[in-house]
Amino acid sequence: MDTISWNDFALVELRTGTVLDVQDFPEARAPAYKIRVDFGPELGIRKTSARVTHLYSKEALLGRQVIGLVNIPPRQIGPVQSEFLLTGFVQGDGSVVLAVPERPVANGLKLA
């Protein structure tokens, strides 16, 4: 494992947001969803694709608060331009357990 400095960590923008919309992403190579998340008034609504179909239905994701890495450059994933990285923990079988706030908080708060 590489070590980063405190200054490096200060650059990382992990923010809370609420899932507004979840759509199937049939063009993806592996099962995935297209997801739109509201990160509050400063950052607004951003979209991404995520391989979280093993453990989460579209209905289970809708309205859920999540944590996203928001200060990375956009990345083209097929027809979707991903504007943030949805965070989670990849298990041995490849399924992803989302990283989420322990209780409801305002959208856009930075993880400290």
N, CA, C and O of each residue as an XYZ file, in Angstrom:
448
protein
N       0.849     -1.171      0.000
C       0.000      0.000      0.000
C       0.896      1.236      0.000
O       1.824      1.349      0.801
N       0.601      2.158     -0.913
C       1.331      3.415     -0.974
C       0.794      4.376      0.082
O      -0.401      4.385      0.378
N       1.675      5.171      0.637
C       1.296      6.187      1.617
C       1.168      7.527      0.910
O       1.982      7.864      0.050
N       0.134      8.296      1.279
C      -0.041      9.646      0.745
C       0.169     10.641      1.890
O       0.115     10.276      3.065
N       0.406     11.882      1.529
C       0.592     12.916      2.548
C      -0.765     13.471      2.972
O      -1.775     13.260      2.301
N      -0.766     14.182      4.096
C      -1.994     14.853      4.536
C      -2.441     15.863      3.490
O      -3.639     16.062      3.288
N      -1.477     16.504      2.820
C      -1.827     17.460      1.762
C      -2.520     16.760      0.601
O      -3.442     17.315      0.004
N      -2.081     15.539      0.275
C      -2.738     14.769     -0.781
C      -4.185     14.470     -0.383
O      -5.105     14.643     -1.182
N      -4.372     14.021      0.861
C      -5.721     13.694      1.326
C      -6.624     14.922      1.301
O      -7.809     14.811      0.989
N      -6.078     16.089      1.624
C      -6.868     17.329      1.638
C      -7.422     17.648      0.252
O      -8.413     18.369      0.135
N      -6.800     17.125     -0.788
C      -7.265     17.370     -2.161
C      -8.456     16.505     -2.553
O      -9.164     16.823     -3.508
N      -8.684     15.412     -1.822
C      -9.746     14.465     -2.157
C     -11.103     15.038     -1.733
O     -11.288     15.414     -0.576
N     -12.035     15.101     -2.663
C     -13.378     15.623     -2.401
C     -14.383     14.477     -2.409
O     -14.939     14.131     -3.452
N     -14.610     13.893     -1.234
C     -15.652     12.888     -1.054
C     -16.855     13.614     -0.474
O     -16.781     14.162      0.625
N     -17.964     13.620     -1.209
C     -19.135     14.402     -0.817
C     -20.376     13.520     -0.735
O     -20.485     12.498     -1.413
N     -21.310     13.948      0.118
C     -22.585     13.252      0.241
C     -23.554     13.743     -0.823
O     -23.544     14.908     -1.221
N     -24.389     12.818     -1.266
C     -25.417     13.157     -2.242
C     -26.567     12.182     -2.150
O     -26.446     11.113     -1.552
N     -27.692     12.562     -2.751
C     -28.883     11.718     -2.759
C     -29.180     11.262     -4.178
O     -29.201     12.067     -5.109
N     -29.410      9.967     -4.334
C     -29.706      9.390     -5.647
C     -31.081      9.876     -6.106
O     -32.083      9.681     -5.418
N     -31.111     10.509     -7.277
C     -32.354     11.043     -7.851
C     -32.956     10.130     -8.908
O     -34.176     10.060     -9.056
N     -32.092      9.425     -9.645
C     -32.575      8.635    -10.774
C     -31.624      7.467    -11.012
O     -30.406      7.609    -10.902
N     -32.193      6.321    -11.337
C     -31.414      5.115    -11.640
C     -32.029      4.472    -12.874
O     -33.229      4.200    -12.915
N     -31.202      4.235    -13.869
C     -31.659      3.616    -15.111
C     -30.768      2.421    -15.439
O     -29.600      2.380    -15.053
N     -31.326      1.462    -16.147
C     -30.520      0.350    -16.644
C     -29.475      0.895    -17.618
O     -29.681      1.934    -18.243
N     -28.369      0.194    -17.737
C     -27.281      0.576    -18.635
C     -26.927     -0.640    -19.486
O     -25.879     -1.256    -19.292
N     -27.815     -0.988    -20.442
C     -27.623     -2.213    -21.220
C     -26.369     -2.205    -22.100
O     -25.885     -3.268    -22.489
N     -25.843     -1.026    -22.416
C     -24.646     -0.947    -23.262
C     -23.367     -1.274    -22.496
O     -22.325     -1.488    -23.117
N     -23.416     -1.318    -21.188
C     -22.217     -1.576    -20.373
C     -21.719     -3.002    -20.591
O     -22.506     -3.908    -20.866
N     -20.415     -3.189    -20.467
C     -19.811     -4.518    -20.634
C     -20.204     -5.462    -19.506
O     -20.427     -6.652    -19.729
N     -20.288     -4.924    -18.294
C     -20.727     -5.691    -17.121
C     -22.011     -5.031    -16.613
O     -22.205     -3.833    -16.822
N     -22.886     -5.785    -15.953
C     -24.141     -5.198    -15.476
C     -23.894     -3.930    -14.644
O     -23.097     -3.932    -13.707
N     -24.591     -2.858    -15.008
C     -24.399     -1.569    -14.348
C     -25.666     -0.733    -14.471
O     -26.570     -1.046    -15.246
N     -25.706      0.335    -13.688
C     -26.783      1.325    -13.756
C     -26.197      2.671    -14.168
O     -25.018      2.944    -13.943
N     -27.038      3.509    -14.775
C     -26.752      4.925    -14.955
C     -27.443      5.618    -13.779
O     -28.637      5.418    -13.554
N     -26.697      6.429    -13.032
C     -27.198      6.999    -11.789
C     -26.981      8.515    -11.787
O     -25.913      9.001    -12.162
N     -28.010      9.254    -11.361
C     -27.909     10.709    -11.170
C     -28.035     10.999     -9.682
O     -28.925     10.476     -9.011
N     -27.124     11.849     -9.164
C     -27.058     12.147     -7.735
C     -27.029     13.655     -7.529
O     -26.323     14.376     -8.233
N     -27.814     14.127     -6.546
C     -27.822     15.535     -6.153
C     -26.786     15.747     -5.062
O     -26.937     15.228     -3.956
N     -25.722     16.513     -5.364
C     -24.669     16.812     -4.413
C     -24.830     18.201     -3.791
O     -23.856     18.776     -3.306
N     -26.042     18.740     -3.802
C     -26.299     20.014     -3.137
C     -26.076     21.210     -4.036
O     -25.679     21.066     -5.192
N     -26.338     22.412     -3.491
C     -26.312     23.627     -4.316
C     -24.945     23.982     -4.893
O     -24.881     24.569     -5.974
N     -23.866     23.651     -4.220
C     -22.541     24.009     -4.714
C     -22.138     23.179     -5.926
O     -21.567     23.709     -6.880
N     -22.432     21.875     -5.895
C     -21.993     20.965     -6.956
C     -23.103     20.567     -7.919
O     -22.834     20.232     -9.072
N     -24.340     20.602     -7.457
C     -25.468     20.275     -8.312
C     -25.627     18.779     -8.555
O     -25.168     17.948     -7.772
N     -26.287     18.467     -9.654
C     -26.594     17.083    -10.017
C     -25.510     16.566    -10.953
O     -25.143     17.219    -11.929
N     -25.010     15.380    -10.633
C     -23.978     14.745    -11.462
C     -24.397     13.320    -11.789
O     -25.197     12.706    -11.083
N     -23.829     12.809    -12.889
C     -24.191     11.452    -13.318
C     -22.958     10.566    -13.361
O     -21.826     11.035    -13.483
N     -23.218      9.269    -13.257
C     -22.161      8.274    -13.342
C     -22.766      6.956    -13.770
O     -23.984      6.835    -13.899
N     -21.921      5.972    -13.989
C     -22.387      4.594    -14.124
C     -21.711      3.807    -13.015
O     -20.591      4.121    -12.611
N     -22.396      2.786    -12.527
C     -21.850      2.014    -11.414
C     -22.280      0.567    -11.507
O     -23.419      0.264    -11.863
N     -21.359     -0.320    -11.185
C     -21.615     -1.764    -11.188
C     -22.085     -2.199     -9.799
O     -21.362     -2.876     -9.068
N     -23.279     -1.806     -9.458
C     -23.839     -2.125     -8.139
C     -25.122     -2.942     -8.258
O     -25.937     -2.968     -7.335
N     -25.296     -3.603     -9.385
C     -26.540     -4.337     -9.653
C     -26.671     -5.624     -8.860
O     -27.783     -6.124     -8.689
N     -25.564     -6.178     -8.369
C     -25.633     -7.451     -7.639
C     -26.403     -7.320     -6.333
O     -27.173     -8.211     -5.974
N     -26.204     -6.222     -5.625
C     -26.799     -6.076     -4.294
C     -27.915     -5.045     -4.211
O     -28.646     -5.006     -3.221
N     -28.058     -4.201     -5.247
C     -29.024     -3.107     -5.175
C     -29.942     -3.075     -6.397
O     -29.482     -3.092     -7.539
N     -31.234     -3.028     -6.133
C     -32.196     -2.805     -7.215
C     -32.266     -1.302     -7.480
O     -31.809     -0.498     -6.667
N     -32.831     -0.937     -8.605
C     -33.017      0.487     -8.907
C     -33.852      1.147     -7.821
O     -33.554      2.261     -7.391
N     -34.891      0.461     -7.381
C     -35.792      1.007     -6.363
C     -35.073      1.193     -5.023
O     -35.344      2.156     -4.305
N     -34.170      0.289     -4.688
C     -33.438      0.386     -3.418
C     -32.446      1.552     -3.421
O     -32.127      2.101     -2.367
N     -31.965      1.924     -4.597
C     -31.011      3.025     -4.687
C     -31.686      4.392     -4.681
O     -31.125      5.366     -4.180
N     -32.872      4.458     -5.231
C     -33.573      5.730     -5.364
C     -33.814      6.366     -3.993
O     -34.405      5.740     -3.113
N     -33.361      7.596     -3.814
C     -33.538      8.312     -2.557
C     -32.480      8.024     -1.513
O     -32.479      8.653     -0.455
N     -31.579      7.093     -1.779
C     -30.532      6.724     -0.824
C     -29.407      7.762     -0.858
O     -29.048      8.267     -1.922
N     -28.865      8.070      0.302
C     -27.677      8.925      0.344
C     -26.442      8.080      0.097
O     -26.339      6.950      0.575
N     -25.509      8.641     -0.657
C     -24.282      7.951     -1.029
C     -23.108      8.901     -0.834
O     -23.285     10.081     -0.530
N     -21.913      8.364     -1.015
C     -20.695      9.169     -0.975
C     -20.030      9.058     -2.339
O     -19.803      7.958     -2.842
N     -19.721     10.209     -2.935
C     -19.096     10.224     -4.245
C     -17.795     10.995     -4.248
O     -17.657     12.004     -3.556
N     -16.836     10.514     -5.032
C     -15.593     11.245     -5.280
C     -15.895     12.188     -6.437
O     -16.113     11.748     -7.565
N     -15.907     13.490     -6.151
C     -16.436     14.442     -7.127
C     -15.385     15.296     -7.828
O     -15.719     16.016     -8.769
N     -14.127     15.237     -7.399
C     -13.118     16.082     -8.058
C     -12.142     15.272     -8.904
O     -10.926     15.447     -8.832
N     -12.714     14.388     -9.702
C     -11.937     13.662    -10.701
C     -12.421     14.128    -12.076
O     -13.550     14.601    -12.204
N     -11.576     13.998    -13.104
C     -12.017     14.426    -14.425
C     -13.131     13.524    -14.956
O     -13.189     12.344    -14.609
N     -14.009     14.066    -15.790
C     -15.049     13.227    -16.404
C     -14.404     12.088    -17.200
O     -13.313     12.228    -17.753
N     -15.117     10.958    -17.238
C     -14.617      9.782    -17.964
C     -15.744      9.223    -18.818
O     -16.852      9.003    -18.329
N     -15.461      8.998    -20.079
C     -16.451      8.444    -20.989
C     -16.524      6.936    -20.804
O     -15.527      6.233    -20.967
N     -17.720      6.440    -20.459
C     -17.952      5.009    -20.305
C     -19.082      4.652    -21.267
O     -20.261      4.794    -20.942
N     -18.698      4.183    -22.459
C     -19.710      3.955    -23.492
C     -20.409      5.274    -23.788
O     -19.743      6.288    -23.999
N     -21.741      5.279    -23.806
C     -22.466      6.501    -24.105
C     -22.636      7.440    -22.896
O     -23.249      8.500    -23.023
N     -22.102      7.061    -21.734
C     -22.276      7.854    -20.513
C     -20.975      8.569    -20.161
O     -19.907      7.957    -20.129
N     -21.077      9.874    -19.896
C     -19.921     10.594    -19.376
C     -20.041     10.608    -17.859
O     -20.904     11.287    -17.301
N     -19.169      9.855    -17.199
C     -19.191      9.747    -15.747
C     -18.572     11.002    -15.148
O     -17.461     11.386    -15.513
N     -19.302     11.651    -14.214
C     -18.862     12.914    -13.623
C     -18.422     12.777    -12.173
O     -17.987     13.756    -11.568
N     -18.528     11.586    -11.608
C     -18.040     11.306    -10.261
C     -17.901      9.799    -10.104
O     -18.378      9.030    -10.938
N     -17.239      9.385     -9.021
C     -17.083      7.974     -8.719
C     -17.937      7.641     -7.503
O     -17.732      8.204     -6.427
N     -18.879      6.740     -7.664
C     -19.693      6.255     -6.551
C     -18.813      5.320     -5.732
O     -18.226      4.389     -6.282
N     -18.712      5.554     -4.425
C     -17.781      4.780     -3.609
C     -18.444      3.569     -2.974
O     -19.628      3.589     -2.638
N     -17.656      2.519     -2.820
C     -18.136      1.297     -2.205
C     -16.984      0.337     -1.976
O     -15.837      0.620     -2.322
N     -17.307     -0.787     -1.393
C     -16.332     -1.802     -1.040
C     -16.552     -3.033     -1.919
O     -17.627     -3.632     -1.898
N     -15.540     -3.405     -2.682
C     -15.646     -4.550     -3.580
C     -15.350     -5.822     -2.781
O     -14.280     -5.973     -2.191
N     -16.324     -6.724     -2.780
C     -16.175     -7.988     -2.069
C     -15.497     -9.029     -2.966
O     -15.300     -8.797     -4.159
N     -15.148    -10.161     -2.386
C     -14.449    -11.220     -3.110
C     -15.177    -11.715     -4.342
O     -14.542    -12.124     -5.314
N     -16.519    -11.684     -4.316
C     -17.295    -12.150     -5.466
C     -17.520    -11.055     -6.507
O     -18.205    -11.277     -7.505
N     -16.939     -9.861     -6.275
C     -17.079     -8.756     -7.220
C     -18.248     -7.834     -6.927
O     -18.345     -6.765     -7.531
N     -19.136     -8.210     -6.025
C     -20.258     -7.338     -5.675
C     -19.748     -6.153     -4.868
O     -18.724     -6.244     -4.192
N     -20.471     -5.042     -4.945
C     -20.056     -3.809     -4.291
C     -21.065     -3.428     -3.220
O     -22.267     -3.358     -3.478
N     -20.559     -3.182     -2.006
C     -21.363     -2.650     -0.911
C     -21.085     -1.157     -0.862
O     -19.937     -0.747     -0.687
N     -22.119     -0.337     -1.012
C     -21.941      1.103     -1.046
C     -21.402      1.664      0.255
O     -21.745      1.188      1.337
N     -20.551      2.688      0.146
C     -20.129      3.485      1.294
C     -21.192      4.579      1.452
O     -21.429      5.357      0.528
N     -21.818      4.634      2.607
C     -22.924      5.574      2.822
C     -22.789      6.263      4.173
O     -22.147      5.724      5.075
N     -23.387      7.457      4.330
C     -23.396      8.093      5.650
C     -24.169      7.238      6.651
O     -25.136      6.570      6.287
N     -23.747      7.262      7.889
C     -24.366      6.479      8.947
C     -25.775      6.981      9.302
O     -26.611      6.217      9.785
N     -26.022      8.262      9.057
C     -27.350      8.852      9.250
C     -27.528      9.970      8.234
O     -26.542     10.420      7.650
N     -28.751     10.432      8.005
C     -28.975     11.475      6.996
C     -28.191     12.762      7.312
O     -28.146     13.219      8.454
N     -27.583     13.322      6.273
C     -26.863     14.583      6.367
C     -27.205     15.412      5.135
O     -27.823     14.916      4.193
N     -26.803     16.660      5.151
C     -27.073     17.534      4.007
C     -26.270     17.070      2.790
O     -25.136     16.609      2.923
N     -26.863     17.196      1.617
C     -26.147     16.893      0.381
C     -24.996     17.876      0.197
O     -25.138     19.071      0.456
N     -23.863     17.362     -0.249
C     -22.708     18.196     -0.541
C     -21.697     18.292      0.569
O     -20.645     18.905      0.382
N     -21.978     17.700      1.743
C     -20.991     17.763      2.820
C     -19.750     16.978      2.438
O     -19.829     15.922      1.811
N     -18.587     17.521      2.835
C     -17.307     16.882      2.522
C     -16.923     15.935      3.648
O     -17.020     16.276      4.827
N     -16.484     14.735      3.265
C     -15.949     13.782      4.240
C     -14.661     14.352      4.811
O     -13.782     14.786      4.066
N     -14.553     14.349      6.126
C     -13.370     14.912      6.794
C     -12.628     13.824      7.521
O     -11.602     14.090      8.148
